[in-house]
Amino acid sequence: MLYPILAIILGLIGLVWSADRFVEGAAATARRAGMSKLLIGMTIVSVGTSAPEIVVSIMASLDGTPDIATGNALGSNIANIGMVLGVTALVAPIPVHFGLVRRELPLLLAATALAGYALSNSALSRLDGILLLALLVFTIVWLFKVDAPSEEEAGGDIPDMTAGRAVFWLLIGLAVLIASSRALVWGATDIAEAFGVPELIIGLTVIAIGTSLPELAASVASALKRHHDIAIGNIIGSNLFNILAVLPMPGLIAPGPVDGSAISRDYPVMLGLTLLLAALLIWQRRGKIGRGPGVILLGCYLAYSAWLAISLTH
């Protein structure tokens, strides 16, 4: 057990260091490229921090364990809203802009509904995977089409870097983020399997939390640096990519049945938290998601984790 434990420790250290470098590079790139910080969070940061989920999903599907991939996608979205957004709001209240509610939130709701449709028969087919990927392509094209930096984004301490240096730290931070999360997931999965934990539960907990740590690290670092649009854009963008890029992989690579608990227990939790996030964004569309909502979101995640723990004993 020495090597798995060492991988977990080194993975955590790497995540903390690389998240700071990655956010600085992303914020500087946003300014240099003329992109809004929200779009940077929705695309570059969210793709980068979702890369571990995508890699794990592909590898799990190729290894004949698609339930790990499905649990990873659903569990990561639950962790992103409950744990990541909850902790980030506790660290620093997150301002909500009306544009986020008007443009990005409907995409997340549509993706969540499509995921429910794909899982409704307790199976993932290649057609389901193709439909989810098609919405992903539409989402990326539409986000770039409607993006426009606004005066609301003037705040925040954006590093003064040359374009080359900004891209350098963006890429270095991304590479270390992926490598660190991969080491963390490998170590944690090895330990979990030694205790005979089911595949779906491993995907929902160990791997979902491990692959959500980049989002947690990047969002908290963004909030502390007052890049609020990157923080919340990263969470919404990551959830979109988890549904539209991670969840399709089992259907495309290893189509077949899905553990019934995924649709009866885990998808409703993901749907409920997504609707709760939507309600918070609409309610606070010109205000902030503060520590009160942060406590509620984190409490929901802890209750769900307790539910999973109880299910292991039955």
C-alpha positions as CSV (number, residue, x, y, z in Angstrom):
1,M,0.0,0.0,0.0
2,L,3.1,2.3,0.1
3,Y,3.0,3.3,-3.5
4,P,-0.7,4.1,-3.7
5,I,-0.4,6.3,-0.5
6,L,2.6,8.0,-1.9
7,A,0.7,8.7,-5.2
8,I,-2.1,10.3,-3.2
9,I,0.2,12.6,-1.3
10,L,2.2,13.7,-4.4
11,G,-1.1,14.1,-6.3
12,L,-2.5,16.5,-3.7
13,I,0.8,18.5,-3.6
14,G,0.8,18.7,-7.4
15,L,-2.8,19.8,-7.6
16,V,-2.3,22.7,-5.1
17,W,0.8,24.0,-7.0
18,S,-0.5,23.6,-10.5
19,A,-4.0,25.1,-9.9
20,D,-2.4,28.4,-9.0
21,R,-0.2,28.4,-12.1
22,F,-3.0,27.3,-14.3
23,V,-5.5,30.0,-13.2
24,E,-2.8,32.8,-13.6
25,G,-2.1,31.6,-17.1
26,A,-5.7,31.3,-18.0
27,A,-6.6,34.8,-16.7
28,A,-3.6,36.3,-18.5
29,T,-4.5,34.5,-21.7
30,A,-8.1,35.8,-21.4
31,R,-6.9,39.4,-21.4
32,R,-4.3,38.9,-24.2
33,A,-6.7,37.0,-26.5
34,G,-9.6,39.4,-25.9
35,M,-11.8,36.6,-24.5
36,S,-14.0,37.1,-21.5
37,K,-12.9,35.5,-18.3
38,L,-16.2,33.6,-18.2
39,L,-15.5,32.0,-21.6
40,I,-12.0,31.1,-20.5
41,G,-13.6,29.4,-17.4
42,M,-16.2,27.7,-19.6
43,T,-13.8,26.4,-22.2
44,I,-10.0,26.3,-21.5
45,V,-10.2,25.9,-17.7
46,S,-13.2,23.5,-17.8
47,V,-11.7,21.3,-20.5
48,G,-8.4,21.2,-18.7
49,T,-9.9,20.3,-15.3
50,S,-12.2,17.8,-17.0
51,A,-9.4,16.1,-18.8
52,P,-8.8,13.6,-15.9
53,E,-12.5,12.6,-16.1
54,I,-12.3,12.1,-19.9
55,V,-9.1,10.0,-19.6
56,V,-10.4,7.9,-16.8
57,S,-13.7,7.3,-18.6
58,I,-11.9,6.2,-21.8
59,M,-9.6,3.9,-19.9
60,A,-12.4,2.4,-17.8
61,S,-14.5,1.7,-20.9
62,L,-11.5,0.1,-22.7
63,D,-10.8,-2.0,-19.6
64,G,-14.4,-3.3,-19.6
65,T,-15.5,-1.4,-16.5
66,P,-18.0,1.1,-18.0
67,D,-19.8,1.5,-14.6
68,I,-16.6,3.3,-13.3
69,A,-16.9,5.7,-16.3
70,T,-20.6,6.3,-15.7
71,G,-20.1,6.8,-12.0
72,N,-17.2,9.2,-12.7
73,A,-19.4,11.4,-14.9
74,L,-22.4,11.5,-12.5
75,G,-20.3,11.7,-9.3
76,S,-18.0,14.4,-10.7
77,N,-21.0,16.6,-11.4
78,I,-22.5,16.0,-8.0
79,A,-19.1,16.8,-6.4
80,N,-18.6,19.9,-8.6
81,I,-21.9,21.5,-7.4
82,G,-22.0,20.2,-3.9
83,M,-18.4,20.1,-2.9
84,V,-16.5,22.5,-5.3
85,L,-19.1,25.3,-5.5
86,G,-20.0,24.9,-1.8
87,V,-16.4,25.2,-0.6
88,T,-15.6,28.0,-3.1
89,A,-18.6,30.0,-1.8
90,L,-17.4,29.5,1.7
91,V,-14.0,30.7,0.8
92,A,-15.2,33.8,-1.1
93,P,-18.8,34.8,-2.1
94,I,-19.2,34.4,-5.9
95,P,-20.9,37.3,-7.9
96,V,-23.5,36.1,-10.4
97,H,-23.9,38.0,-13.7
98,F,-27.2,37.9,-15.5
99,G,-25.4,36.8,-18.7
100,L,-24.5,33.5,-17.0
101,V,-28.1,32.8,-16.2
102,R,-29.3,33.8,-19.7
103,R,-26.6,32.0,-21.8
104,E,-24.8,29.2,-20.0
105,L,-27.4,27.9,-17.5
106,P,-29.9,26.7,-20.2
107,L,-27.1,24.7,-21.8
108,L,-26.4,22.9,-18.6
109,L,-30.1,22.2,-18.0
110,A,-30.5,20.8,-21.6
111,A,-27.4,18.6,-21.2
112,T,-28.7,17.3,-17.8
113,A,-32.1,16.5,-19.4
114,L,-30.4,14.7,-22.3
115,A,-28.3,12.6,-19.9
116,G,-31.5,11.6,-18.1
117,Y,-33.0,10.5,-21.5
118,A,-29.8,8.5,-22.4
119,L,-29.9,6.7,-19.0
120,S,-33.6,6.2,-18.7
121,N,-33.5,2.6,-20.0
122,S,-30.5,1.7,-17.7
123,A,-28.2,1.4,-20.8
124,L,-25.9,3.6,-22.9
125,S,-25.9,3.0,-26.6
126,R,-23.7,4.4,-29.4
127,L,-26.7,6.6,-30.5
128,D,-26.8,8.0,-26.9
129,G,-23.1,8.8,-27.2
130,I,-23.5,10.5,-30.5
131,L,-26.3,12.6,-29.3
132,L,-24.4,13.8,-26.3
133,L,-21.3,14.6,-28.4
134,A,-23.4,16.5,-30.9
135,L,-24.7,18.7,-28.2
136,L,-21.1,19.2,-27.0
137,V,-20.1,20.5,-30.5
138,F,-23.1,22.9,-30.6
139,T,-22.2,24.1,-27.1
140,I,-18.6,25.0,-27.9
141,V,-19.6,26.8,-31.2
142,W,-22.4,28.7,-29.5
143,L,-20.3,29.8,-26.6
144,F,-17.6,31.3,-28.8
145,K,-20.3,32.9,-31.0
146,V,-22.0,34.8,-28.2
147,D,-18.9,35.6,-26.1
148,A,-18.2,39.3,-25.4
149,P,-16.1,40.8,-22.6
150,S,-18.1,43.2,-20.5
151,E,-17.3,46.0,-18.1
152,E,-18.5,43.8,-15.3
153,E,-15.2,41.8,-15.7
154,A,-12.9,44.7,-15.1
155,G,-12.3,43.6,-11.4
156,G,-9.7,41.0,-10.4
157,D,-6.0,41.0,-10.2
158,I,-5.0,39.6,-13.7
159,P,-1.3,38.9,-13.9
160,D,0.7,41.1,-16.3
161,M,2.3,38.5,-18.5
162,T,3.5,38.4,-22.1
163,A,1.4,36.2,-24.3
164,G,4.1,33.6,-24.5
165,R,4.6,33.4,-20.7
166,A,0.8,33.2,-20.1
167,V,0.5,30.3,-22.5
168,F,3.5,28.6,-21.0
169,W,2.1,28.7,-17.5
170,L,-1.3,27.7,-18.8
171,L,0.1,24.6,-20.4
172,I,2.5,23.7,-17.6
173,G,-0.3,24.1,-15.0
174,L,-2.6,22.0,-17.2
175,A,0.0,19.2,-17.6
176,V,0.7,19.0,-13.9
177,L,-3.0,19.2,-13.0
178,I,-3.7,16.2,-15.2
179,A,-0.7,14.2,-14.0
180,S,-1.4,15.0,-10.3
181,S,-5.0,14.0,-10.5
182,R,-4.1,10.8,-12.4
183,A,-1.7,9.8,-9.7
184,L,-4.2,10.6,-7.0
185,V,-7.0,8.6,-8.7
186,W,-4.6,5.6,-9.3
187,G,-3.6,5.5,-5.7
188,A,-7.1,5.9,-4.3
189,T,-8.6,3.4,-6.7
190,D,-6.0,0.8,-5.8
191,I,-6.8,1.2,-2.1
192,A,-10.6,1.1,-2.7
193,E,-10.4,-2.1,-4.9
194,A,-8.3,-3.7,-2.1
195,F,-11.3,-3.4,0.1
196,G,-13.8,-4.8,-2.5
197,V,-15.8,-1.6,-3.2
198,P,-18.2,-2.0,-6.2
199,E,-17.2,-0.3,-9.5
200,L,-20.1,2.2,-9.6
201,I,-19.3,3.3,-6.0
202,I,-15.6,3.7,-6.9
203,G,-16.6,5.9,-9.8
204,L,-19.0,7.9,-7.8
205,T,-16.7,8.5,-4.8
206,V,-13.0,7.9,-5.1
207,I,-12.6,8.7,-8.8
208,A,-15.3,11.4,-8.9
209,I,-13.7,13.2,-5.9
210,G,-10.2,12.7,-7.2
211,T,-11.0,14.0,-10.7
212,S,-13.0,16.9,-9.2
213,L,-10.0,18.1,-7.1
214,P,-8.6,20.0,-10.1
215,E,-12.0,21.9,-10.3
216,L,-11.9,22.5,-6.5
217,A,-8.3,23.7,-6.6
218,A,-8.8,25.9,-9.7
219,S,-12.1,27.4,-8.5
220,V,-10.8,28.2,-5.0
221,A,-7.6,29.7,-6.5
222,S,-9.8,31.7,-8.9
223,A,-12.1,33.0,-6.1
224,L,-9.1,34.0,-3.9
225,K,-7.6,35.9,-6.8
226,R,-11.1,37.5,-7.5
227,H,-11.4,35.9,-10.9
228,H,-15.0,35.1,-10.1
229,D,-16.2,34.4,-13.6
230,I,-13.4,31.8,-14.0
231,A,-14.5,30.1,-10.7
232,I,-18.2,29.7,-11.5
233,G,-17.6,29.3,-15.3
234,N,-15.2,26.5,-14.6
235,I,-17.8,24.6,-12.5
236,I,-20.6,25.0,-15.1
237,G,-18.3,24.3,-18.0
238,S,-16.8,21.2,-16.3
239,N,-20.3,19.8,-15.6
240,L,-21.2,20.4,-19.3
241,F,-18.1,18.5,-20.4
242,N,-18.7,15.7,-17.9
243,I,-22.1,15.1,-19.3
244,L,-21.3,15.7,-23.0
245,A,-17.7,14.4,-23.2
246,V,-17.2,11.9,-20.3
247,L,-20.6,10.2,-20.1
248,P,-20.7,9.3,-23.9
249,M,-17.5,7.3,-23.7
250,P,-19.0,4.1,-22.3
251,G,-21.8,4.2,-25.0
252,L,-19.3,4.8,-27.8
253,I,-16.6,2.3,-26.6
254,A,-18.5,-0.3,-24.6
255,P,-22.2,0.1,-25.2
256,G,-24.4,-1.9,-22.9
257,P,-26.3,-1.9,-19.6
258,V,-25.7,0.5,-16.8
259,D,-25.9,-0.3,-13.1
260,G,-29.6,0.4,-12.1
261,S,-28.5,2.5,-9.1
262,A,-27.1,5.1,-11.5
263,I,-30.5,6.1,-12.8
264,S,-32.5,5.3,-9.6
265,R,-30.2,7.0,-7.1
266,D,-27.4,9.0,-8.6
267,Y,-28.9,10.7,-11.6
268,P,-31.8,12.2,-9.5
269,V,-29.2,13.6,-7.0
270,M,-27.3,15.2,-9.9
271,L,-30.6,16.5,-11.4
272,G,-31.7,17.9,-8.0
273,L,-28.3,19.7,-7.4
274,T,-28.4,21.1,-10.9
275,L,-31.9,22.5,-10.3
276,L,-30.8,23.9,-7.0
277,L,-27.8,25.6,-8.7
278,A,-30.2,27.0,-11.3
279,A,-32.5,28.3,-8.6
280,L,-29.5,30.0,-6.8
281,L,-28.2,31.6,-10.0
282,I,-31.7,32.9,-11.0
283,W,-32.4,34.1,-7.4
284,Q,-29.0,35.8,-7.1
285,R,-28.6,36.8,-10.8
286,R,-27.5,40.3,-9.8
287,G,-26.1,39.3,-6.4
288,K,-23.7,36.7,-5.0
289,I,-23.7,33.1,-4.0
290,G,-22.5,33.5,-0.5
291,R,-21.6,31.4,2.5
292,G,-25.3,30.5,3.3
293,P,-25.9,28.7,0.0
294,G,-22.3,27.3,0.3
295,V,-23.3,25.6,3.5
296,I,-26.5,24.2,1.9
297,L,-24.6,22.9,-1.1
298,L,-21.9,21.3,0.9
299,G,-24.5,19.8,3.3
300,C,-26.3,18.2,0.4
301,Y,-23.0,16.7,-0.8
302,L,-22.2,15.3,2.7
303,A,-25.7,13.8,2.9
304,Y,-25.3,12.1,-0.4
305,S,-21.9,10.8,0.6
306,A,-23.5,9.4,3.8
307,W,-26.2,7.8,1.6
308,L,-23.6,6.0,-0.5
309,A,-21.7,4.9,2.7
310,I,-25.0,3.4,4.0
311,S,-25.7,1.6,0.7
312,L,-22.4,-0.2,1.0
313,T,-23.6,-1.9,4.2
314,H,-26.8,-3.3,2.6
